[in-house]
Amino acid sequence: MEKTAQLELFTPTMRRRRTQAYEKQKQAQKSSSQLESKSEERERMERFKSRENSIVSKPINPFTSGQTSGGEKTQTDSAAASSSSSSSSSASSSSSSACSSSSLPSFWIPSLTPEAKPTQIKKPSKVVLCPMSGRPLKMNELITVKFTPLDASLDRVALLTRQDRYVCAVTRDVLGNSVPCAVLRPSGCVVTQECVERLIKKDMMDPVSGDTLTERDIVPLQRGGTGFAASGVDLRAKEARPVMQV
């Protein structure tokens, strides 16, 4: 019961934290996109200014003949074209070298050191998910788990002070962290896994309610941690080797 209340309180708090982190990430992305657009606009303005300043023109003398002025104009245009082509080629070569040098990562220069991008946070879902399977929780699919107390005459406070609190609903074996347990879906009673394997799976019938069971109706419970490192692991080993017979 304490774990159920803790899950109910923890889920809205966790969703609220994830929503705040997602909104903060959206604001950061919006501000970064605005800065990038401003920097791109500034770069376009700088390129436009550099192109305009690279154009070289020679004033035309109005007292010369048209042919001479035309020849001078042609020479001026050719000179301007050659100068603009040379400046553009030098600018392109310098820009390509700058781009190639800036694209190469360097671990010695602080400005060229590659940085890891922050992890993108997905928008949190408003649906409460199961912590074990990850599927959405629905009220009609929830099971009321019924633990059988060792002594029914004890109240909740007296039961919590005892080491052995609950027993199997069928075999009356004491339940604990070291005992694998399962819940029967029709009745909601908690039984040991040994009882399931030896008794219940033979007839596939709920011994408490009498309903017919399927594999889906037997829900294994996740146990808490114990002091044993290999707790919950199948330790049975089978090894087949050739044996010499006499």
N, C-alpha and C positions, 0 to 999 in steps of 0.2 A: 504493500500500500504506500509506503514511503517512497519507493522508486517510481510509482505511477504519478504521485503528486510532484515529484522532482522533475519528471519528464514533461508534465503539463506546464510547469513554471519555466523550464529551461528552453522549451521550443519557442515561445513568443520572444523571450529575451535574445536568443540566438538570431531569430529572424529580424528583430529590430537592429541588432548590431550589423548584420549583413546588409540590410537596407541602407543604413547610414554609410557604410563603407562603399556601397555601390553608387550612392548619390555623390559622395566625395570624389570618386573616380570619374564620374561623368563631368563634374565641374572642372577637374584637372584636365581632362581630354578637351573640353570646350575651350579652356584658356590656352592650351598648347596649340590647338588648331588656329585660334585667332592670332597667336604670335607667329605661327608659320605663314599665315596669309599675309601678315604685315611685312615679314621679312622677304617674302617673294615679291611683293609689290615694291619694296625698297630696292631689291636687286634689279628688277625690271627698269626702274627709274635710273639706276646707276649705269646699266647697259645702254639705255637710250642716251644719256648724257655723254658717255664715252664715244658712242657712234657719232653724235652730233659734233663733238669737239675734234674728231679725227678728220672731218671733211675740210680740205684745203682748197681755197678758191683765189684766183688772181683777178684784180679789178681790170676792167676793159677800158682802154684809152679811146675816147670818142673822136680824137683828131686823126686817128690812123684810118687807113682804107679798110674796106670790108673784108678783102681777102686776107690782109694782114691780121685784122682782128679775128677773122675766122680761123686763120692758122694759129694765132695765139690762143684762141679759145679751144681749138682742138688740142694744142699742146697742153693747155691748162687742164682740160678735161682728162687727157691721158695721164698727166702727172698726178692729178687728184685721184684717178682710178688706181694708178700704180701705188700711190701712197696709202690709199684706203685698203687696197688688197694686202699690201705688206703689213699694215697695222692690224688688219683683221686676222691675217695668218699668224702674226706674232701673238695677238690676243688669244686666238684659238689654241695655239701651242702652249701658251702660258696657262690658260684655263684648263687644258687637258692634263698638263703636268701637275697643276694644283689639285685637280680632281683625283688623279691617280695617287698622288701623295697623301691626300686626305682620306682616301678610301682604304689605304693600307693600315691595318692596326699596328700599334706600337705599344709595348709594355714599358718602355723607358721614358717616353715623353708623356707627361700627364694629360696634355690636350688631345693626344691621339690614342689614349688607352681605351679599349672597347669597354662599354658598360652593359651590364645585364638589364634587359627591359623588365619593368614590373609585371607581375602576374595579373592578367586580366580577371576581374571579378564578374561572375555572371549575375544576372538579376535574380534575387532570391524568390523562390516560389512561395505562394501563400498556402499551399497544401501541406499538411502535416504528414511527413513520411515516416515509415517504420525504420527505426535505427538499425535493424538487422538485415531486412530484405531490400530496403530502399523504395518500397512500393507505397502508394498513398493509403492512408488509414481511413476506413469507413466504419461507421457505428454499427452497421448490420453485420460486419465481419469480425468484430471484436468478441473475444471469449472471456467470460468471467471465470478467473482462476480461483479454485477453491482448495485451500490447504487444510488438511485434516489435522487438528491439534492433537498433541500427545495426551493432554488431559483437558477434556471439555469443560471441567469445572473451574479452570483458572481463567482470570480475566486477561486483558491485553498486556497490562503492566507486569503482572506476575509471569506471563508467558515469555516476555522479553528478557527477564532476568535469568531464565534457565538456558542451559547449553543445548539440550534436545527439546525442540519446540514442536515440530511437525513430523507426521508419519505417513507412510503410504496408505492410500485409501483402501487397498485390497489386502496386502500382506502385513500391514502394520509395522513395516520396517522403518527405522528412524531415518529421516532425510537430513542431508548436509551437503556441504560443498564438494565432498569427495564422492557423492552418490549421484550418478546420472539419473535424471528424472524426465518425465514427459507428461503432457497434459492431454486428456481425452476430450476432444471437441464437443461431443454431445452433452456430457455431464459437467465438464470443466474441472474434474477431479485430477489431482496430481498423484501419479504412481511412479514407481521406480522403473528404470529401463529394463532391469532384470525381470520384473513382473510382466512387462510388455513382451519380451522375447520368449519367456517360458509359458505364460498363461494366456495372455490376451490375443496374441497373434495366431494361436491355434484355432480359435473359434471366430476371431475378428468380431467380437461383440463387447460392448461396454458393460462391465460387470456391475456398474452402479445404476445406469438408466436402462440397460437392456437393448440399446439401439445397435444396429449393425454398423461396423466401423470400416473405413477404408484407410489406405496409407496416408491420405491427406488429413484424416481425423486424429492422427497421432502426431502431436507437435512436441518435438524435443525442446527442453529448456536449456538455456545457456547458463552455465555455472560460473560462479565467481572464482577468482584466483586462489590457489593454495600455495603452500610452501614447497611443493614438489614441482620441479622444472618441467617434467613430462606429464603433467596432469591433463587428463582428457585425451591422451594419445593412446592409440592401440599399440600395446607393447608386445603383442604376440608375434614372434618371428618364426618363419618356416624356411628351412634351408635343406635342399636335397643334394646329397653328395654320393658318389659311388662308394659302396661298402664291399670289402673283401669277405667272401664267404669261404669257410673251410669245409 
